[in-house]
Amino acid sequence: MSLLKYTARNGELIELKFKRSARKKIILRLDRAGNVSINVPSCLTLKKVQHWLCDNEHNLIQFWLQAQQIKQTVKALPKKIWFRGQSYMYEISQTNIILWNQQLGFTLPDLPLEDLRQLIVNWLKAQAQNELITRLGHWAQIMQLWPKAMALSQSKTFWGVCRNQTGIRLNWRLIGAPDYVIDYVCIHELSHLKHPNHSQAFWSLVAQYTSQIAQAKMWLRQYGYDLFKFD
């Protein structure tokens, strides 16, 4: 995917992710990260695409303004940080590391916003590497179902994935969830080693090891979006 630049009549420089497709229409899209993309039929020249953008400039500018608002929201730190099933307040201090206290919340270094975001993500990933993988191994031992490998994933759509050839990967963002939710996802993915589907036999196996299937699903529906506020 390449980059297409368009200068609007008001002088605004608009950058779009440009992609050719087999579709017959030009399609503008805005993703959750604030990127505007344009899918263009293979037969259209760049000159014709520029003409189309000019004719549809009003809609294009609306997309662009929405994109800038999303990016500002994404860049800003969330008001709270989710960790082990609780959302914690934080304060900025002269510390040079991230400090966490279950009663007091987080103390964060005084750093530029992007640097601080990355530091928080790295800290959460480190906690996830220890806690989530340990928990997955714990349930593998109990269930006597052993994946070929256990690792974390960066997925923005799945909490866990199980493949016979590559093993199980858990989304690192689960470190923000409570233990019973983490346990449910671990049990769910391990059960796929025996039942690679969502059959009645699969759900019966999951239910043998957790009675909180419905509660875990509900928690992820209610709070899962908040866990994705750190990319």
Backbone torsions as a table, in degrees:
resi	resn	phi	psi	omega
1	MET	NA	125.1	-178.9
2	SER	-100.4	-177.6	-177.2
3	LEU	-112.2	130.2	177.6
4	LEU	-113.8	128.0	-179.6
5	LYS	-106.8	138.4	179.0
6	TYR	-136.2	130.0	178.1
7	THR	-99.9	116.4	-179.1
8	ALA	-74.2	168.1	-178.2
9	ARG	-62.8	-27.3	179.2
10	ASN	-84.8	4.9	178.2
11	GLY	91.1	-4.3	180.0
12	GLU	-68.4	127.6	176.5
13	LEU	-90.6	118.1	-177.5
14	ILE	-109.3	128.6	-179.9
15	GLU	-111.0	127.5	-177.8
16	LEU	-123.1	140.9	171.5
17	LYS	-74.3	123.6	-169.5
18	PHE	-107.3	129.3	179.9
19	LYS	-143.7	135.5	173.3
20	ARG	-81.8	145.8	178.1
21	SER	-146.2	169.4	179.8
22	ALA	-83.5	-4.6	-179.7
23	ARG	-70.2	157.9	-175.4
24	LYS	-92.8	-7.9	-178.2
25	LYS	-118.3	153.9	171.9
26	ILE	-80.0	132.1	-177.5
27	ILE	-127.3	127.1	173.1
28	LEU	-97.1	139.1	177.9
29	ARG	-134.9	151.5	176.0
30	LEU	-127.2	119.5	-177.5
31	ASP	-93.5	175.7	-174.2
32	ARG	-70.3	-14.0	178.2
33	ALA	-91.3	-3.4	179.1
34	GLY	90.2	23.0	177.2
35	ASN	-99.4	134.1	176.6
36	VAL	-99.5	128.1	178.8
37	SER	-122.5	156.8	178.6
38	ILE	-132.7	123.6	175.6
39	ASN	-99.5	126.0	-171.3
40	VAL	-123.3	135.3	175.1
41	PRO	-56.6	143.3	-175.6
42	SER	-58.9	-27.9	-174.6
43	CYS	-79.6	-15.1	-175.3
44	LEU	-81.7	136.0	175.6
45	THR	-79.8	161.6	177.8
46	LEU	-62.3	-32.8	178.8
47	LYS	-62.8	-42.4	178.9
48	LYS	-68.1	-34.4	177.4
49	VAL	-64.5	-42.6	177.8
50	GLN	-61.7	-39.9	176.6
51	HIS	-62.6	-40.8	179.7
52	TRP	-64.4	-41.1	177.6
53	LEU	-63.0	-38.7	178.5
54	CYS	-64.2	-43.5	-179.5
55	ASP	-68.4	-26.4	-177.3
56	ASN	-113.1	29.8	-173.6
57	GLU	-61.9	-35.7	-178.7
58	HIS	-59.4	-50.0	179.4
59	ASN	-64.6	-38.4	179.8
60	LEU	-61.2	-44.1	-179.4
61	ILE	-65.5	-37.0	176.9
62	GLN	-62.4	-42.3	175.5
63	PHE	-59.8	-45.3	-176.5
64	TRP	-64.2	-41.7	178.8
65	LEU	-64.8	-41.6	176.5
66	GLN	-62.3	-39.0	-179.9
67	ALA	-61.8	-42.5	-179.6
68	GLN	-65.8	-37.1	178.1
69	GLN	-65.4	-41.9	178.9
70	ILE	-62.7	-44.3	-177.9
71	LYS	-64.0	-36.6	177.0
72	GLN	-65.9	-38.8	178.3
73	THR	-66.8	-42.1	-179.8
74	VAL	-63.6	-40.4	-176.8
75	LYS	-70.5	-32.3	-178.1
76	ALA	-68.8	146.6	176.6
77	LEU	-71.8	139.6	173.1
78	PRO	-59.4	156.4	-179.8
79	LYS	-67.0	-27.7	179.6
80	LYS	-136.9	158.4	178.2
81	ILE	-112.9	124.4	178.1
82	TRP	-82.8	131.3	178.4
83	PHE	-153.1	121.6	177.4
84	ARG	54.1	42.0	172.6
85	GLY	88.8	1.2	177.9
86	GLN	-127.7	150.1	174.6
87	SER	-101.4	128.5	-173.1
88	TYR	-114.2	141.1	169.9
89	MET	-72.0	164.2	177.3
90	TYR	-143.0	158.8	174.6
91	GLU	-132.4	151.8	178.0
92	ILE	-94.7	131.4	-177.2
93	SER	-139.2	-176.1	-179.7
94	GLN	-86.9	7.4	176.2
95	THR	-62.7	153.2	178.7
96	ASN	-105.3	6.9	176.3
97	ILE	-137.1	168.8	175.4
98	ILE	-83.9	127.8	177.4
99	LEU	-114.6	138.9	179.4
100	TRP	-131.0	136.4	176.7
101	ASN	-135.9	129.5	-173.5
102	GLN	-60.0	-29.2	179.3
103	GLN	-91.1	-37.6	-172.7
104	LEU	-94.9	-18.9	-178.6
105	GLY	93.6	-152.0	-175.4
106	PHE	-101.3	143.0	168.4
107	THR	-115.2	122.1	-172.8
108	LEU	-114.8	149.7	177.3
109	PRO	-67.2	155.0	177.0
110	ASP	-85.6	91.0	-176.0
111	LEU	-128.5	161.5	171.5
112	PRO	-54.3	149.8	-170.9
113	LEU	-53.6	-49.9	-177.2
114	GLU	-64.5	-39.1	178.1
115	ASP	-64.6	-39.5	-179.2
116	LEU	-68.4	-41.8	176.8
117	ARG	-56.7	-46.9	-177.8
118	GLN	-65.7	-37.2	178.2
119	LEU	-63.4	-42.6	179.2
120	ILE	-63.9	-45.3	179.1
121	VAL	-59.2	-45.6	179.7
122	ASN	-61.7	-39.9	179.5
123	TRP	-65.4	-45.4	179.7
124	LEU	-64.3	-39.2	178.2
125	LYS	-64.5	-38.5	178.7
126	ALA	-64.1	-41.7	177.0
127	GLN	-64.3	-40.2	-179.9
128	ALA	-64.6	-41.6	-179.3
129	GLN	-58.3	-39.3	-179.9
130	ASN	-78.6	-53.0	-171.6
131	GLU	-74.2	-47.6	-173.9
132	LEU	-69.5	-44.4	-179.4
133	ILE	-66.7	-38.6	176.2
134	THR	-61.5	-42.7	-179.2
135	ARG	-67.0	-39.5	177.9
136	LEU	-63.5	-42.3	176.9
137	GLY	-63.4	-37.6	177.7
138	HIS	-59.4	-46.2	-178.8
139	TRP	-74.4	-30.7	175.2
140	ALA	-61.4	-39.8	178.7
141	GLN	-65.8	-45.0	-179.1
142	ILE	-64.6	-44.3	-175.6
143	MET	-84.8	-12.3	-177.1
144	GLN	56.5	42.9	175.5
145	LEU	-127.2	116.4	-171.2
146	TRP	-114.4	114.5	175.4
147	PRO	-72.8	158.8	179.9
148	LYS	-66.6	-27.2	178.0
149	ALA	-155.8	158.9	176.3
150	MET	-131.4	123.1	-175.9
151	ALA	-151.1	174.6	176.7
152	LEU	-99.3	156.7	177.1
153	SER	-124.7	163.0	177.8
154	GLN	-103.2	10.1	-171.4
155	SER	-52.4	144.2	175.2
156	LYS	-107.5	8.5	-178.6
157	THR	-129.4	-23.7	-175.8
158	PHE	-121.9	143.7	174.2
159	TRP	-83.0	-27.1	177.6
160	GLY	-159.2	157.7	177.4
161	VAL	-144.1	140.2	-179.1
162	CYS	-127.3	125.3	175.1
163	ARG	-133.2	135.5	-177.0
164	ASN	-59.1	-34.9	-174.8
165	GLN	-82.4	-31.6	-174.0
166	THR	-114.5	-11.2	176.7
167	GLY	98.1	-157.3	-176.3
168	ILE	-112.4	135.1	174.0
169	ARG	-123.7	132.1	177.9
170	LEU	-107.3	139.7	177.5
171	ASN	-65.1	125.7	-176.5
172	TRP	-60.1	-23.6	-177.9
173	ARG	-68.6	-13.5	176.6
174	LEU	-62.5	-13.7	177.3
175	ILE	-62.0	-17.5	176.8
176	GLY	-82.6	-10.2	-175.2
177	ALA	-91.5	159.3	176.5
178	PRO	-70.5	163.8	-175.0
179	ASP	-57.4	-40.9	-175.9
180	TYR	-67.7	-26.4	175.9
181	VAL	-74.4	-44.8	176.6
182	ILE	-58.7	-44.4	179.3
183	ASP	-60.6	-43.4	179.8
184	TYR	-59.6	-46.0	-179.1
185	VAL	-64.4	-41.6	177.1
186	CYS	-59.6	-48.9	-179.1
187	ILE	-63.5	-41.7	179.0
188	HIS	-57.3	-50.5	-176.8
189	GLU	-70.0	-39.1	177.6
190	LEU	-63.0	-35.9	179.5
191	SER	-64.5	-25.8	178.0
192	HIS	-68.7	-17.9	176.1
193	LEU	-66.3	-29.1	179.7
194	LYS	-97.5	-34.2	-179.1
195	HIS	-131.0	96.7	-176.6
196	PRO	-79.0	48.6	-178.5
197	ASN	-160.0	-171.2	175.2
198	HIS	-118.9	49.0	-179.3
199	SER	-75.3	174.4	176.7
200	GLN	-62.3	-36.4	178.7
201	ALA	-64.5	-37.4	178.2
202	PHE	-62.0	-52.0	-176.9
203	TRP	-66.2	-30.7	175.7
204	SER	-64.8	-38.7	178.0
205	LEU	-66.6	-44.6	177.7
206	VAL	-58.1	-44.1	-176.9
207	ALA	-66.7	-19.8	176.9
208	GLN	-66.9	-24.2	-172.5
209	TYR	-114.9	-11.8	175.1
210	THR	-148.4	137.8	176.5
211	SER	-101.0	8.2	-174.5
212	GLN	-114.8	36.7	179.5
213	ILE	-61.1	-52.4	-177.0
214	ALA	-63.5	-41.3	-179.7
215	GLN	-65.1	-40.5	179.7
216	ALA	-65.5	-43.8	178.2
217	LYS	-61.4	-41.8	-179.6
218	MET	-64.1	-41.1	-179.9
219	TRP	-62.9	-43.5	-179.5
220	LEU	-65.6	-36.8	176.4
221	ARG	-66.2	-38.2	-174.9
222	GLN	-79.2	-39.2	-172.3
223	TYR	-119.0	-6.1	-176.1
224	GLY	-56.0	-38.3	-179.4
225	TYR	-59.1	-37.3	-178.9
226	ASP	-64.3	-30.2	-179.3
227	LEU	-70.4	-18.8	-178.9
228	PHE	-92.5	8.4	179.7
229	LYS	-74.8	-13.1	171.1
230	PHE	-110.8	118.7	177.9
231	ASP	-94.5	NA	NA
